Amino acid sequence: MLDTNCDPNLCEVPIPCNDDAVRSVQLILGRLADAINEGRKGSNAERKN
C-alpha cells in the first residue's frame, strides 16, 4: 500500500491508497482477508476430491 510519499519502484504490486486514513486501510485489508479465506475454501475442497 503506497501513499504519495512512497517510492513505487520498491514493490512489485503497488496499491495506491491513503495510508493515513483508517477507513482506507480497513477496506484494503478486508478485501485481502476475504480473498485469502476464499482461496483457503477452494484449496480445502480440492483436497477432499
mmJSON file of the N, C-alpha and C atoms, coordinates in Angstrom:
{"data_MODEL":{"atom_site":{
"group_PDB":["ATOM","ATOM","ATOM","ATOM","ATOM","ATOM","ATOM","ATOM","ATOM","ATOM","ATOM","ATOM","ATOM","ATOM","ATOM","ATOM","ATOM","ATOM","ATOM","ATOM","ATOM","ATOM","ATOM","ATOM","ATOM","ATOM","ATOM","ATOM","ATOM","ATOM","ATOM","ATOM","ATOM","ATOM","ATOM","ATOM","ATOM","ATOM","ATOM","ATOM","ATOM","ATOM","ATOM","ATOM","ATOM","ATOM","ATOM","ATOM","ATOM","ATOM","ATOM","ATOM","ATOM","ATOM","ATOM","ATOM","ATOM","ATOM","ATOM","ATOM","ATOM","ATOM","ATOM","ATOM","ATOM","ATOM","ATOM","ATOM","ATOM","ATOM","ATOM","ATOM","ATOM","ATOM","ATOM","ATOM","ATOM","ATOM","ATOM","ATOM","ATOM","ATOM","ATOM","ATOM","ATOM","ATOM","ATOM","ATOM","ATOM","ATOM","ATOM","ATOM","ATOM","ATOM","ATOM","ATOM","ATOM","ATOM","ATOM","ATOM","ATOM","ATOM","ATOM","ATOM","ATOM","ATOM","ATOM","ATOM","ATOM","ATOM","ATOM","ATOM","ATOM","ATOM","ATOM","ATOM","ATOM","ATOM","ATOM","ATOM","ATOM","ATOM","ATOM","ATOM","ATOM","ATOM","ATOM","ATOM","ATOM","ATOM","ATOM","ATOM","ATOM","ATOM","ATOM","ATOM","ATOM","ATOM","ATOM","ATOM","ATOM","ATOM","ATOM","ATOM","ATOM","ATOM","ATOM"],
"id":[1,2,3,4,5,6,7,8,9,10,11,12,13,14,15,16,17,18,19,20,21,22,23,24,25,26,27,28,29,30,31,32,33,34,35,36,37,38,39,40,41,42,43,44,45,46,47,48,49,50,51,52,53,54,55,56,57,58,59,60,61,62,63,64,65,66,67,68,69,70,71,72,73,74,75,76,77,78,79,80,81,82,83,84,85,86,87,88,89,90,91,92,93,94,95,96,97,98,99,100,101,102,103,104,105,106,107,108,109,110,111,112,113,114,115,116,117,118,119,120,121,122,123,124,125,126,127,128,129,130,131,132,133,134,135,136,137,138,139,140,141,142,143,144,145,146,147],
"type_symbol":["N","C","C","N","C","C","N","C","C","N","C","C","N","C","C","N","C","C","N","C","C","N","C","C","N","C","C","N","C","C","N","C","C","N","C","C","N","C","C","N","C","C","N","C","C","N","C","C","N","C","C","N","C","C","N","C","C","N","C","C","N","C","C","N","C","C","N","C","C","N","C","C","N","C","C","N","C","C","N","C","C","N","C","C","N","C","C","N","C","C","N","C","C","N","C","C","N","C","C","N","C","C","N","C","C","N","C","C","N","C","C","N","C","C","N","C","C","N","C","C","N","C","C","N","C","C","N","C","C","N","C","C","N","C","C","N","C","C","N","C","C","N","C","C","N","C","C"],
"label_atom_id":["N","CA","C","N","CA","C","N","CA","C","N","CA","C","N","CA","C","N","CA","C","N","CA","C","N","CA","C","N","CA","C","N","CA","C","N","CA","C","N","CA","C","N","CA","C","N","CA","C","N","CA","C","N","CA","C","N","CA","C","N","CA","C","N","CA","C","N","CA","C","N","CA","C","N","CA","C","N","CA","C","N","CA","C","N","CA","C","N","CA","C","N","CA","C","N","CA","C","N","CA","C","N","CA","C","N","CA","C","N","CA","C","N","CA","C","N","CA","C","N","CA","C","N","CA","C","N","CA","C","N","CA","C","N","CA","C","N","CA","C","N","CA","C","N","CA","C","N","CA","C","N","CA","C","N","CA","C","N","CA","C","N","CA","C","N","CA","C","N","CA","C"],
"label_alt_id":[null,null,null,null,null,null,null,null,null,null,null,null,null,null,null,null,null,null,null,null,null,null,null,null,null,null,null,null,null,null,null,null,null,null,null,null,null,null,null,null,null,null,null,null,null,null,null,null,null,null,null,null,null,null,null,null,null,null,null,null,null,null,null,null,null,null,null,null,null,null,null,null,null,null,null,null,null,null,null,null,null,null,null,null,null,null,null,null,null,null,null,null,null,null,null,null,null,null,null,null,null,null,null,null,null,null,null,null,null,null,null,null,null,null,null,null,null,null,null,null,null,null,null,null,null,null,null,null,null,null,null,null,null,null,null,null,null,null,null,null,null,null,null,null,null,null,null],
"label_comp_id":["MET","MET","MET","LEU","LEU","LEU","ASP","ASP","ASP","THR","THR","THR","ASN","ASN","ASN","CYS","CYS","CYS","ASP","ASP","ASP","PRO","PRO","PRO","ASN","ASN","ASN","LEU","LEU","LEU","CYS","CYS","CYS","GLU","GLU","GLU","VAL","VAL","VAL","PRO","PRO","PRO","ILE","ILE","ILE","PRO","PRO","PRO","CYS","CYS","CYS","ASN","ASN","ASN","ASP","ASP","ASP","ASP","ASP","ASP","ALA","ALA","ALA","VAL","VAL","VAL","ARG","ARG","ARG","SER","SER","SER","VAL","VAL","VAL","GLN","GLN","GLN","LEU","LEU","LEU","ILE","ILE","ILE","LEU","LEU","LEU","GLY","GLY","GLY","ARG","ARG","ARG","LEU","LEU","LEU","ALA","ALA","ALA","ASP","ASP","ASP","ALA","ALA","ALA","ILE","ILE","ILE","ASN","ASN","ASN","GLU","GLU","GLU","GLY","GLY","GLY","ARG","ARG","ARG","LYS","LYS","LYS","GLY","GLY","GLY","SER","SER","SER","ASN","ASN","ASN","ALA","ALA","ALA","GLU","GLU","GLU","ARG","ARG","ARG","LYS","LYS","LYS","ASN","ASN","ASN"],
"label_asym_id":["A","A","A","A","A","A","A","A","A","A","A","A","A","A","A","A","A","A","A","A","A","A","A","A","A","A","A","A","A","A","A","A","A","A","A","A","A","A","A","A","A","A","A","A","A","A","A","A","A","A","A","A","A","A","A","A","A","A","A","A","A","A","A","A","A","A","A","A","A","A","A","A","A","A","A","A","A","A","A","A","A","A","A","A","A","A","A","A","A","A","A","A","A","A","A","A","A","A","A","A","A","A","A","A","A","A","A","A","A","A","A","A","A","A","A","A","A","A","A","A","A","A","A","A","A","A","A","A","A","A","A","A","A","A","A","A","A","A","A","A","A","A","A","A","A","A","A"],
"label_entity_id":["1","1","1","1","1","1","1","1","1","1","1","1","1","1","1","1","1","1","1","1","1","1","1","1","1","1","1","1","1","1","1","1","1","1","1","1","1","1","1","1","1","1","1","1","1","1","1","1","1","1","1","1","1","1","1","1","1","1","1","1","1","1","1","1","1","1","1","1","1","1","1","1","1","1","1","1","1","1","1","1","1","1","1","1","1","1","1","1","1","1","1","1","1","1","1","1","1","1","1","1","1","1","1","1","1","1","1","1","1","1","1","1","1","1","1","1","1","1","1","1","1","1","1","1","1","1","1","1","1","1","1","1","1","1","1","1","1","1","1","1","1","1","1","1","1","1","1"],
"label_seq_id":[1,1,1,2,2,2,3,3,3,4,4,4,5,5,5,6,6,6,7,7,7,8,8,8,9,9,9,10,10,10,11,11,11,12,12,12,13,13,13,14,14,14,15,15,15,16,16,16,17,17,17,18,18,18,19,19,19,20,20,20,21,21,21,22,22,22,23,23,23,24,24,24,25,25,25,26,26,26,27,27,27,28,28,28,29,29,29,30,30,30,31,31,31,32,32,32,33,33,33,34,34,34,35,35,35,36,36,36,37,37,37,38,38,38,39,39,39,40,40,40,41,41,41,42,42,42,43,43,43,44,44,44,45,45,45,46,46,46,47,47,47,48,48,48,49,49,49],
"pdbx_PDB_ins_code":[null,null,null,null,null,null,null,null,null,null,null,null,null,null,null,null,null,null,null,null,null,null,null,null,null,null,null,null,null,null,null,null,null,null,null,null,null,null,null,null,null,null,null,null,null,null,null,null,null,null,null,null,null,null,null,null,null,null,null,null,null,null,null,null,null,null,null,null,null,null,null,null,null,null,null,null,null,null,null,null,null,null,null,null,null,null,null,null,null,null,null,null,null,null,null,null,null,null,null,null,null,null,null,null,null,null,null,null,null,null,null,null,null,null,null,null,null,null,null,null,null,null,null,null,null,null,null,null,null,null,null,null,null,null,null,null,null,null,null,null,null,null,null,null,null,null,null],
"Cartn_x":[0.846,0.0,0.899,0.7,1.572,0.817,1.39,0.879,1.689,1.372,2.048,3.519,3.931,5.326,6.162,5.687,6.393,7.023,8.05,8.706,8.079,7.305,6.636,7.6,8.837,9.825,10.303,9.951,10.414,9.488,8.386,7.466,6.997,6.575,6.141,4.708,3.833,2.42,1.999,2.164,1.778,0.26,-0.226,-1.65,-1.74,-2.176,-2.261,-3.383,-3.075,-4.101,-3.61,-4.471,-4.131,-3.889,-2.625,-2.321,-2.57,-2.925,-3.254,-4.733,-5.546,-6.977,-7.3,-7.777,-8.077,-9.077,-10.047,-11.077,-10.478,-9.525,-8.863,-8.106,-7.371,-6.612,-7.56,-8.64,-9.621,-10.242,-10.542,-11.141,-10.194,-8.961,-7.98,-7.722,-7.488,-7.193,-8.405,-9.597,-10.814,-10.958,-10.709,-10.771,-9.693,-8.512,-7.427,-7.774,-8.33,-8.734,-9.828,-10.774,-11.828,-11.24,-10.28,-9.651,-8.865,-8.182,-7.435,-8.392,-9.467,-10.445,-11.083,-11.389,-11.974,-10.979,-9.727,-8.689,-8.515,-8.596,-8.471,-9.641,-10.832,-12.001,-11.828,-11.357,-11.131,-10.058,-9.019,-7.923,-8.4,-9.217,-9.749,-10.692,-11.482,-12.414,-11.644,-10.519,-9.711,-9.067,-8.68,-8.052,-9.032,-10.309,-11.33,-11.626,-11.409,-11.702,-10.566],
"Cartn_y":[-1.16,0.0,1.232,2.069,3.229,4.537,5.408,6.764,7.641,8.899,9.785,9.997,9.726,9.94,8.65,7.623,6.358,6.212,5.392,5.102,3.835,3.931,2.763,1.763,2.153,1.25,0.194,0.322,-0.615,-1.808,-1.883,-3.002,-3.551,-4.811,-5.481,-5.136,-5.037,-4.758,-3.548,-2.357,-1.171,-0.994,-0.688,-0.409,1.031,1.953,3.338,3.522,4.212,4.478,5.56,5.987,6.938,6.143,5.911,5.087,5.807,7.062,7.806,7.687,7.21,7.084,5.651,5.498,4.183,3.453,4.144,3.506,2.913,3.596,3.118,1.814,1.793,0.596,-0.55,-0.289,-1.325,-1.916,-1.09,-1.553,-2.498,-2.089,-2.905,-4.216,-4.15,-5.362,-6.286,-5.716,-6.53,-7.316,-6.667,-7.353,-8.424,-8.121,-9.087,-10.309,-10.091,-11.191,-12.031,-11.397,-12.132,-13.019,-12.498,-13.272,-14.456,-14.251,-15.342,-16.432,-16.049,-17.029,-17.798,-17.116,-17.768,-18.76,-18.377,-19.267,-20.494,-20.327,-21.462,-22.425,-21.908,-22.764,-23.594,-22.975,-23.681,-24.734,-24.424,-25.36,-26.574,-26.354,-27.459,-28.331,-27.743,-28.505,-29.399,-28.903,-29.689,-30.885,-30.71,-31.81,-32.942,-32.597,-33.618,-34.472,-33.943,-34.687,-35.552],
"Cartn_z":[0.0,0.0,0.0,-0.999,-1.161,-1.023,-0.262,-0.144,-1.104,-1.192,-2.144,-1.815,-0.59,-0.216,-0.276,-0.985,-1.112,-2.496,-2.564,-3.844,-4.434,-5.512,-6.094,-6.726,-6.925,-7.513,-6.529,-5.268,-4.249,-4.035,-4.762,-4.569,-5.917,-5.892,-7.122,-7.501,-6.513,-6.775,-5.942,-6.488,-5.718,-5.662,-4.488,-4.295,-3.791,-4.644,-4.204,-3.19,-2.116,-1.097,-0.15,0.689,1.73,3.005,3.329,4.492,5.819,5.759,6.973,7.336,6.409,6.656,7.099,8.307,8.86,7.976,7.475,6.646,5.363,4.773,3.573,3.851,4.933,5.31,5.633,6.348,6.674,5.411,4.431,3.186,2.453,2.262,1.544,2.283,3.573,4.333,4.43,4.466,4.474,3.179,2.054,0.75,0.649,1.156,1.139,1.99,3.162,4.032,3.374,2.72,2.009,0.924,0.175,-0.893,-0.329,0.778,1.413,1.877,2.524,3.0,1.851,0.783,-0.388,-0.999,-1.058,-1.57,-0.698,0.593,1.515,1.344,1.164,0.953,-0.308,-1.377,-2.634,-2.49,-1.739,-1.529,-0.74,0.271,1.075,0.252,-0.622,-1.478,-2.44,-2.97,-3.875,-3.174,-1.93,-1.174,-0.901,-0.715,-0.415,-1.624,-2.837,-4.061,-4.366],
"occupancy":[1.0,1.0,1.0,1.0,1.0,1.0,1.0,1.0,1.0,1.0,1.0,1.0,1.0,1.0,1.0,1.0,1.0,1.0,1.0,1.0,1.0,1.0,1.0,1.0,1.0,1.0,1.0,1.0,1.0,1.0,1.0,1.0,1.0,1.0,1.0,1.0,1.0,1.0,1.0,1.0,1.0,1.0,1.0,1.0,1.0,1.0,1.0,1.0,1.0,1.0,1.0,1.0,1.0,1.0,1.0,1.0,1.0,1.0,1.0,1.0,1.0,1.0,1.0,1.0,1.0,1.0,1.0,1.0,1.0,1.0,1.0,1.0,1.0,1.0,1.0,1.0,1.0,1.0,1.0,1.0,1.0,1.0,1.0,1.0,1.0,1.0,1.0,1.0,1.0,1.0,1.0,1.0,1.0,1.0,1.0,1.0,1.0,1.0,1.0,1.0,1.0,1.0,1.0,1.0,1.0,1.0,1.0,1.0,1.0,1.0,1.0,1.0,1.0,1.0,1.0,1.0,1.0,1.0,1.0,1.0,1.0,1.0,1.0,1.0,1.0,1.0,1.0,1.0,1.0,1.0,1.0,1.0,1.0,1.0,1.0,1.0,1.0,1.0,1.0,1.0,1.0,1.0,1.0,1.0,1.0,1.0,1.0],
"B_iso_or_equiv":[0.0,0.0,0.0,0.0,0.0,0.0,0.0,0.0,0.0,0.0,0.0,0.0,0.0,0.0,0.0,0.0,0.0,0.0,0.0,0.0,0.0,0.0,0.0,0.0,0.0,0.0,0.0,0.0,0.0,0.0,0.0,0.0,0.0,0.0,0.0,0.0,0.0,0.0,0.0,0.0,0.0,0.0,0.0,0.0,0.0,0.0,0.0,0.0,0.0,0.0,0.0,0.0,0.0,0.0,0.0,0.0,0.0,0.0,0.0,0.0,0.0,0.0,0.0,0.0,0.0,0.0,0.0,0.0,0.0,0.0,0.0,0.0,0.0,0.0,0.0,0.0,0.0,0.0,0.0,0.0,0.0,0.0,0.0,0.0,0.0,0.0,0.0,0.0,0.0,0.0,0.0,0.0,0.0,0.0,0.0,0.0,0.0,0.0,0.0,0.0,0.0,0.0,0.0,0.0,0.0,0.0,0.0,0.0,0.0,0.0,0.0,0.0,0.0,0.0,0.0,0.0,0.0,0.0,0.0,0.0,0.0,0.0,0.0,0.0,0.0,0.0,0.0,0.0,0.0,0.0,0.0,0.0,0.0,0.0,0.0,0.0,0.0,0.0,0.0,0.0,0.0,0.0,0.0,0.0,0.0,0.0,0.0],
"pdbx_formal_charge":[null,null,null,null,null,null,null,null,null,null,null,null,null,null,null,null,null,null,null,null,null,null,null,null,null,null,null,null,null,null,null,null,null,null,null,null,null,null,null,null,null,null,null,null,null,null,null,null,null,null,null,null,null,null,null,null,null,null,null,null,null,null,null,null,null,null,null,null,null,null,null,null,null,null,null,null,null,null,null,null,null,null,null,null,null,null,null,null,null,null,null,null,null,null,null,null,null,null,null,null,null,null,null,null,null,null,null,null,null,null,null,null,null,null,null,null,null,null,null,null,null,null,null,null,null,null,null,null,null,null,null,null,null,null,null,null,null,null,null,null,null,null,null,null,null,null,null],
"auth_seq_id":[1,1,1,2,2,2,3,3,3,4,4,4,5,5,5,6,6,6,7,7,7,8,8,8,9,9,9,10,10,10,11,11,11,12,12,12,13,13,13,14,14,14,15,15,15,16,16,16,17,17,17,18,18,18,19,19,19,20,20,20,21,21,21,22,22,22,23,23,23,24,24,24,25,25,25,26,26,26,27,27,27,28,28,28,29,29,29,30,30,30,31,31,31,32,32,32,33,33,33,34,34,34,35,35,35,36,36,36,37,37,37,38,38,38,39,39,39,40,40,40,41,41,41,42,42,42,43,43,43,44,44,44,45,45,45,46,46,46,47,47,47,48,48,48,49,49,49],
"auth_comp_id":["MET","MET","MET","LEU","LEU","LEU","ASP","ASP","ASP","THR","THR","THR","ASN","ASN","ASN","CYS","CYS","CYS","ASP","ASP","ASP","PRO","PRO","PRO","ASN","ASN","ASN","LEU","LEU","LEU","CYS","CYS","CYS","GLU","GLU","GLU","VAL","VAL","VAL","PRO","PRO","PRO","ILE","ILE","ILE","PRO","PRO","PRO","CYS","CYS","CYS","ASN","ASN","ASN","ASP","ASP","ASP","ASP","ASP","ASP","ALA","ALA","ALA","VAL","VAL","VAL","ARG","ARG","ARG","SER","SER","SER","VAL","VAL","VAL","GLN","GLN","GLN","LEU","LEU","LEU","ILE","ILE","ILE","LEU","LEU","LEU","GLY","GLY","GLY","ARG","ARG","ARG","LEU","LEU","LEU","ALA","ALA","ALA","ASP","ASP","ASP","ALA","ALA","ALA","ILE","ILE","ILE","ASN","ASN","ASN","GLU","GLU","GLU","GLY","GLY","GLY","ARG","ARG","ARG","LYS","LYS","LYS","GLY","GLY","GLY","SER","SER","SER","ASN","ASN","ASN","ALA","ALA","ALA","GLU","GLU","GLU","ARG","ARG","ARG","LYS","LYS","LYS","ASN","ASN","ASN"],
"auth_asym_id":["A","A","A","A","A","A","A","A","A","A","A","A","A","A","A","A","A","A","A","A","A","A","A","A","A","A","A","A","A","A","A","A","A","A","A","A","A","A","A","A","A","A","A","A","A","A","A","A","A","A","A","A","A","A","A","A","A","A","A","A","A","A","A","A","A","A","A","A","A","A","A","A","A","A","A","A","A","A","A","A","A","A","A","A","A","A","A","A","A","A","A","A","A","A","A","A","A","A","A","A","A","A","A","A","A","A","A","A","A","A","A","A","A","A","A","A","A","A","A","A","A","A","A","A","A","A","A","A","A","A","A","A","A","A","A","A","A","A","A","A","A","A","A","A","A","A","A"],
"auth_atom_id":["N","CA","C","N","CA","C","N","CA","C","N","CA","C","N","CA","C","N","CA","C","N","CA","C","N","CA","C","N","CA","C","N","CA","C","N","CA","C","N","CA","C","N","CA","C","N","CA","C","N","CA","C","N","CA","C","N","CA","C","N","CA","C","N","CA","C","N","CA","C","N","CA","C","N","CA","C","N","CA","C","N","CA","C","N","CA","C","N","CA","C","N","CA","C","N","CA","C","N","CA","C","N","CA","C","N","CA","C","N","CA","C","N","CA","C","N","CA","C","N","CA","C","N","CA","C","N","CA","C","N","CA","C","N","CA","C","N","CA","C","N","CA","C","N","CA","C","N","CA","C","N","CA","C","N","CA","C","N","CA","C","N","CA","C","N","CA","C","N","CA","C"],
"pdbx_PDB_model_num":[1,1,1,1,1,1,1,1,1,1,1,1,1,1,1,1,1,1,1,1,1,1,1,1,1,1,1,1,1,1,1,1,1,1,1,1,1,1,1,1,1,1,1,1,1,1,1,1,1,1,1,1,1,1,1,1,1,1,1,1,1,1,1,1,1,1,1,1,1,1,1,1,1,1,1,1,1,1,1,1,1,1,1,1,1,1,1,1,1,1,1,1,1,1,1,1,1,1,1,1,1,1,1,1,1,1,1,1,1,1,1,1,1,1,1,1,1,1,1,1,1,1,1,1,1,1,1,1,1,1,1,1,1,1,1,1,1,1,1,1,1,1,1,1,1,1,1]
}}}
